[in-house]
Protein backbone atom coordinates (compact mmCIF):
# COMPACT_ATOMS: atom_id res chain seq x y z
CA UNK A 1 0.00 0.00 0.00
CA UNK A 2 0.98 3.60 -0.33
CA UNK A 3 -0.20 7.14 0.30
CA UNK A 4 0.05 9.96 -2.20
CA UNK A 5 0.89 13.12 -0.30
CA UNK A 6 1.46 16.28 -2.29
CA UNK A 7 2.74 14.30 -5.27
CA UNK A 8 5.05 12.07 -3.22
CA UNK A 9 4.41 8.36 -2.71
CA UNK A 10 4.75 7.21 0.91
CA UNK A 11 4.90 3.45 1.47
CA UNK A 12 2.66 1.92 4.14
CA UNK A 13 2.04 -1.52 5.58
CA UNK A 14 -1.16 -3.41 4.74
CA UNK A 15 -2.64 -1.99 7.99
CA UNK A 16 -1.89 1.62 6.94
CA UNK A 17 1.15 2.25 9.16
CA UNK A 18 4.12 4.02 7.59
CA UNK A 19 6.81 1.64 6.37
CA UNK A 20 9.47 4.18 7.40
CA UNK A 21 8.97 6.38 10.46
CA UNK A 22 11.36 8.87 8.87
CA UNK A 23 8.76 9.66 6.18
CA UNK A 24 6.40 11.23 8.72
CA UNK A 25 5.51 14.88 8.89
CA UNK A 26 2.42 16.79 9.98
CA UNK A 27 1.03 16.92 6.45
CA UNK A 28 1.19 13.12 6.24
CA UNK A 29 -0.56 12.94 9.62
CA UNK A 30 -3.34 15.15 8.24
CA UNK A 31 -3.75 12.90 5.18
CA UNK A 32 -3.93 9.74 7.32
CA UNK A 33 -6.37 11.39 9.74
CA UNK A 34 -8.56 12.59 6.89
CA UNK A 35 -8.67 9.06 5.45
CA UNK A 36 -9.88 7.89 8.87
CA UNK A 37 -12.46 10.71 9.05
CA UNK A 38 -10.70 12.49 11.90
CA UNK A 39 -10.39 16.27 11.98
CA UNK A 40 -7.23 16.92 13.99
CA UNK A 41 -7.69 19.33 16.89
CA UNK A 42 -5.15 20.56 19.41
CA UNK A 43 -5.99 17.61 21.67
CA UNK A 44 -5.44 15.14 18.83
CA UNK A 45 -2.03 16.70 18.22
CA UNK A 46 -1.20 16.46 21.94
CA UNK A 47 -1.87 12.71 21.85
CA UNK A 48 0.02 12.18 18.58
CA UNK A 49 3.03 14.17 19.82
CA UNK A 50 3.00 12.28 23.14
CA UNK A 51 2.99 8.93 21.33
CA UNK A 52 5.81 10.01 19.04
CA UNK A 53 7.87 11.32 21.96
CA UNK A 54 7.42 8.08 23.90
CA UNK A 55 8.41 5.97 20.91
CA UNK A 56 11.33 8.06 19.70
CA UNK A 57 12.77 9.17 23.07
CA UNK A 58 11.84 6.22 25.30
CA UNK A 59 13.31 3.14 23.63
CA UNK A 60 10.34 2.40 21.37
CA UNK A 61 7.74 2.60 24.14
CA UNK A 62 4.19 2.39 22.85
CA UNK A 63 1.94 3.36 25.79
CA UNK A 64 -1.36 1.64 26.43
CA UNK A 65 -4.58 3.59 26.90
CA UNK A 66 -4.24 3.68 30.67
CA UNK A 67 -0.83 5.35 30.43
CA UNK A 68 -2.16 7.73 27.79
CA UNK A 69 -5.07 8.76 30.04
CA UNK A 70 -2.66 9.61 32.86
CA UNK A 71 -0.34 11.57 30.56
CA UNK A 72 -3.15 13.54 28.91
CA UNK A 73 -4.83 14.29 32.26
CA UNK A 74 -1.54 15.81 33.37
CA UNK A 75 -0.95 17.63 30.06
CA UNK A 76 -4.47 19.06 29.95
CA UNK A 77 -4.60 19.66 33.72
CA UNK A 78 -7.92 17.80 33.74
CA UNK A 79 -8.55 15.01 36.25
CA UNK A 80 -11.73 14.09 34.39
CA UNK A 81 -9.84 12.58 31.43
CA UNK A 82 -10.95 8.97 31.00
CA UNK A 83 -10.41 6.29 28.38
CA UNK A 84 -13.66 7.46 26.78
CA UNK A 85 -12.10 10.90 26.29
CA UNK A 86 -9.36 9.35 24.18
CA UNK A 87 -11.76 7.03 22.34
CA UNK A 88 -13.86 10.07 21.45
CA UNK A 89 -10.74 11.50 19.78
CA UNK A 90 -9.56 8.23 18.24
CA UNK A 91 -12.50 5.82 17.92
CA UNK A 92 -10.31 3.22 16.20
CA UNK A 93 -8.28 2.78 19.45
CA UNK A 94 -6.26 5.69 20.83
CA UNK A 95 -2.88 3.97 20.87
CA UNK A 96 -3.22 2.26 17.49
CA UNK A 97 -5.03 4.95 15.55
CA UNK A 98 -3.04 7.72 17.22
CA UNK A 99 0.17 5.85 16.48
CA UNK A 100 -0.80 5.31 12.84
CA UNK A 101 -1.52 9.04 12.44
CA UNK A 102 1.77 9.74 14.23
CA UNK A 103 3.72 7.64 11.74
CA UNK A 104 4.72 5.00 14.28
CA UNK A 105 5.00 1.26 13.64
CA UNK A 106 2.04 -0.95 14.49
CA UNK A 107 1.98 -1.82 18.19
CA UNK A 108 2.74 -5.46 18.97
CA UNK A 109 1.59 -5.04 22.56
CA UNK A 110 -0.92 -7.63 23.72
CA UNK A 111 -3.76 -7.00 26.14
CA UNK A 112 -4.05 -4.20 28.64
CA UNK A 113 -6.05 -1.05 28.23
Residue pairs with C-beta under 8 A, 6 or more apart in sequence:
1 11
1 12
1 13
1 14
1 16
2 9
2 10
2 11
2 12
3 9
3 10
3 12
3 28
3 31
3 32
3 35
4 10
5 27
5 28
5 31
6 27
10 18
10 23
10 28
11 18
11 19
11 20
11 23
12 18
12 19
13 19
13 106
15 100
15 106
16 32
16 35
16 100
17 99
17 100
17 104
17 105
17 106
18 24
18 28
18 103
18 104
18 105
21 55
21 56
21 103
21 104
21 105
23 103
24 52
24 102
24 103
28 103
29 40
29 48
29 101
29 102
29 103
30 40
32 100
32 101
33 39
33 40
33 44
33 101
36 92
36 97
36 100
36 101
38 44
38 89
38 90
38 97
38 101
40 48
40 101
41 89
43 72
43 76
43 89
44 89
44 90
44 98
44 101
46 72
46 75
46 76
47 68
47 72
47 86
47 89
47 90
47 94
47 98
48 98
48 101
48 102
49 102
50 63
50 68
50 71
50 72
50 75
51 62
51 63
51 68
51 95
51 98
51 99
51 102
51 104
52 102
52 103
52 104
54 61
54 62
54 63
55 61
55 62
55 99
55 102
55 104
62 95
62 99
62 104
62 107
62 109
63 71
63 95
64 95
64 109
64 112
64 113
65 83
65 86
65 93
65 94
65 95
65 112
65 113
66 83
66 112
66 113
68 86
68 94
68 95
68 98
69 81
69 82
69 83
69 85
69 86
72 78
72 81
72 85
72 86
73 79
73 80
73 81
83 94
83 113
86 94
86 98
87 93
87 94
89 98
90 97
90 98
90 101
91 97
95 107
95 109
96 106
96 107
99 105
99 106
99 107
100 106
